Amino acid sequence: MRAQRHCVVTFQYWIEPVDPEPFPYPRGPYRMEALLGEGRLPPSLEQLLLGMEAGERTDVTLEPGAMFGPLRDDAVTEVPRSDVVEEGDRLQVGAVCHLMDEKRRLRPFRVRALGPNTVLADFNHPLAGRRLRLRVTMESVRWAALEEIKQARLRDAHCHDAASRDKASWIETSNS
């Protein structure tokens, strides 16, 4: 069966940079199960999976921004040092630190610069704007149950600001 809308697919993937910049993640393999056609994956990844069959492999180079979006200037902002969770030696240029938001969730950012009382925080995904190589092996393809489709739509309905959802979180699935 070929992967199509309303199919649940299980796949392994490896991701690596094409550029020489540091890569902050293990390259894989990662294993993931996903419902296609409901906007749960980055569009470039979903397009890659559509039409694949179990056992099929593919290797593709994605242009900058295709997977994690472009680098956005509006995602870089100055924050008070007192709002940063980390202290001391951990707070240095290039480090990944955290800010507690108004809903008491930790938001990671990369330190761009340090001032006496402020930190220039870059909230772009670390892989935003980068050219990446993605290798995928499709393990299984099956039709989604109606309940799975309803649940996916229900989760989306509870998300108040769909534009702010982090569709890049798929990279943080478990290593296999």
C-alpha positions as CSV (number, residue, x, y, z in Angstrom):
1,M,0.0,0.0,0.0
2,R,1.3,3.5,-0.9
3,A,1.2,6.2,1.8
4,Q,-1.5,8.7,1.2
5,R,-3.8,11.1,3.1
6,H,-5.4,9.4,6.1
7,C,-2.7,6.8,6.3
8,V,-0.7,6.2,9.5
9,V,2.9,5.6,8.6
10,T,5.8,4.4,10.7
11,F,9.3,5.4,9.4
12,Q,12.9,5.8,10.4
13,Y,14.8,8.9,9.5
14,W,18.3,10.3,9.7
15,I,18.9,14.0,9.4
16,E,22.2,15.8,8.8
17,P,23.4,19.2,7.7
18,V,24.8,19.8,4.3
19,D,26.6,23.0,5.6
20,P,29.7,22.9,7.9
21,E,27.8,24.6,10.8
22,P,27.6,22.7,14.1
23,F,24.7,20.2,14.3
24,P,23.1,20.1,17.8
25,Y,21.3,16.8,17.5
26,P,22.1,13.1,17.0
27,R,21.8,12.3,13.3
28,G,19.6,9.3,13.9
29,P,18.1,6.9,13.4
30,Y,14.9,8.2,14.8
31,R,11.6,6.3,14.6
32,M,8.2,8.0,14.2
33,E,4.6,7.2,13.6
34,A,2.5,9.9,12.0
35,L,-0.9,10.5,10.5
36,L,-0.7,11.9,7.0
37,G,-2.9,14.7,5.6
38,E,-3.8,16.5,8.8
39,G,-1.0,19.0,8.9
40,R,0.9,17.1,11.7
41,L,4.3,17.1,9.9
42,P,6.3,19.8,8.1
43,P,4.9,19.9,4.5
44,S,8.3,19.0,3.0
45,L,8.5,15.8,5.1
46,E,4.9,14.9,4.3
47,Q,5.4,15.4,0.6
48,L,8.5,13.1,0.8
49,L,6.4,10.3,2.6
50,L,3.4,10.5,0.2
51,G,3.5,7.6,-2.3
52,M,6.1,5.6,-0.4
53,E,5.5,1.9,0.4
54,A,6.7,-0.2,3.3
55,G,10.4,-1.1,2.8
56,E,11.1,1.8,0.5
57,R,14.0,4.2,1.1
58,T,14.6,7.7,-0.1
59,D,17.4,10.2,0.4
60,V,16.8,13.9,-0.3
61,T,18.5,17.3,0.2
62,L,16.1,19.9,1.5
63,E,16.7,23.6,0.6
64,P,17.3,26.1,3.4
65,G,14.1,26.6,5.4
66,A,12.2,23.7,3.8
67,M,12.0,21.7,7.0
68,F,12.3,24.1,10.0
69,G,11.4,27.4,8.3
70,P,13.5,30.4,7.4
71,L,15.6,32.3,9.9
72,R,13.2,35.0,11.3
73,D,14.6,38.4,12.5
74,D,11.5,38.7,14.7
75,A,12.5,35.6,16.6
76,V,15.6,37.4,18.0
77,T,14.8,39.6,21.0
78,E,16.5,41.1,24.0
79,V,15.4,39.6,27.4
80,P,16.3,40.5,31.0
81,R,19.0,38.3,32.4
82,S,16.8,37.8,35.4
83,D,14.3,35.9,33.2
84,V,16.9,33.4,32.1
85,V,16.7,30.1,34.0
86,E,20.5,29.3,33.7
87,E,23.0,31.1,35.7
88,G,26.8,31.5,35.9
89,D,29.0,29.6,33.4
90,R,26.1,28.2,31.4
91,L,25.1,31.7,30.3
92,Q,27.5,32.3,27.4
93,V,27.3,33.2,23.7
94,G,26.3,30.2,21.6
95,A,24.8,28.3,24.5
96,V,21.2,27.0,24.5
97,C,19.4,28.4,27.5
98,H,15.8,28.7,28.7
99,L,13.3,31.3,29.5
100,M,10.1,30.6,31.6
101,D,7.1,32.0,29.6
102,E,3.8,33.3,31.1
103,K,2.3,29.8,31.0
104,R,5.3,28.5,33.1
105,R,6.7,26.6,30.1
106,L,10.4,26.5,29.4
107,R,11.3,28.1,26.0
108,P,14.7,27.3,24.6
109,F,16.8,29.9,22.9
110,R,20.4,30.3,21.7
111,V,22.4,33.2,23.3
112,R,23.5,35.6,20.6
113,A,25.0,38.3,22.8
114,L,25.3,39.2,26.5
115,G,24.8,42.6,28.0
116,P,25.2,43.7,31.6
117,N,21.5,43.2,32.3
118,T,20.2,41.6,29.2
119,V,20.6,38.7,26.8
120,L,20.1,38.7,23.1
121,A,18.0,35.6,22.7
122,D,17.5,33.8,19.4
123,F,14.2,31.7,19.5
124,N,14.6,30.4,15.9
125,H,14.8,26.6,15.7
126,P,18.5,25.7,15.6
127,L,18.0,24.1,12.2
128,A,15.9,27.0,10.7
129,G,17.3,28.3,7.4
130,R,19.7,25.4,7.0
131,R,20.1,23.0,4.0
132,L,19.6,19.5,5.3
133,R,20.0,15.9,4.0
134,L,17.1,13.6,5.0
135,R,17.2,9.8,4.7
136,V,13.9,8.0,5.2
137,T,13.0,4.3,5.4
138,M,9.3,3.5,5.4
139,E,8.5,0.7,7.8
140,S,4.8,0.4,7.5
141,V,1.7,2.0,6.0
142,R,-1.9,1.4,7.1
143,W,-5.2,3.2,6.9
144,A,-6.0,5.4,9.9
145,A,-9.0,4.5,12.0
146,L,-11.7,7.1,12.0
147,E,-11.0,7.6,15.7
148,E,-7.4,8.5,15.0
149,I,-8.4,11.1,12.4
150,K,-11.0,12.6,14.9
151,Q,-8.4,12.7,17.7
152,A,-5.9,14.5,15.4
153,R,-8.5,17.1,14.5
154,L,-9.6,17.5,18.1
155,R,-6.0,18.2,19.2
156,D,-5.8,20.8,16.5
157,A,-9.0,22.4,17.6
158,H,-7.6,22.8,21.1
159,C,-4.6,24.7,19.8
160,H,-5.6,28.3,20.0
161,D,-2.9,29.7,17.7
162,A,-2.2,27.2,15.0
163,A,0.6,29.4,13.5
164,S,2.6,29.1,16.7
165,R,2.5,25.3,16.9
166,D,6.0,23.9,16.7
167,K,5.7,21.5,13.8
168,A,9.5,20.9,14.0
169,S,9.1,19.0,17.3
170,W,9.2,15.7,15.3
171,I,13.0,15.7,15.4
172,E,12.8,15.2,19.2
173,T,11.1,11.8,18.9
174,S,13.0,8.9,20.4
175,N,16.1,7.4,19.0
176,S,15.7,3.8,18.0
